[in-house]
Every structure is written in C-alpha cells, then in structure tokens.
Amino acid sequence: MELRIKELIDILGIKKQNIGKALKNTPYILKKIDGSAKPVKHYKFEDLPPWYQEIKKGVG
C-alpha cells in the first residue's frame, strides 16, 4: 500500500510539518496524480517509521 502525506495527515491526525520531518530520510516514489501540476511523493507502508505503522494499524 502506498500513501501520500495528505492521506497520512487525515489518518494519523498529525501536522504536515511533523510528518515531513519524520519522513525526511524515508524512501519515496514520485507519481503524477489527477489535479496536481507536480508529481506527488508516495511512501510505501513498509518503509514508514514503526510508530506510524502501529498507529495506522490501530486506526484501520
């Protein structure tokens, strides 16, 4: 599963600034999506830091 920062903000309820800092060294893939002029970063669930994975599993 691949997630964008916007999806992580909605799911985890964390500020964009905090997520950006935490994912600074996390590998990502740039993909073009509808409605966006620039490619958007997509993070694989397996590459997220462990605490985000635990929160995501708890949320569903």
PyMOL commands that set and color helices and strands:
alter all, ss='L'
color gray80, all
select helices_A, chain A and resi 5-12+16-22+45-47+50-59
alter helices_A, ss='H'
color red, helices_A
select strands_A, chain A and resi 2-3+29-31+40-44
alter strands_A, ss='S'
color yellow, strands_A
deselect
rebuild
show_as cartoon
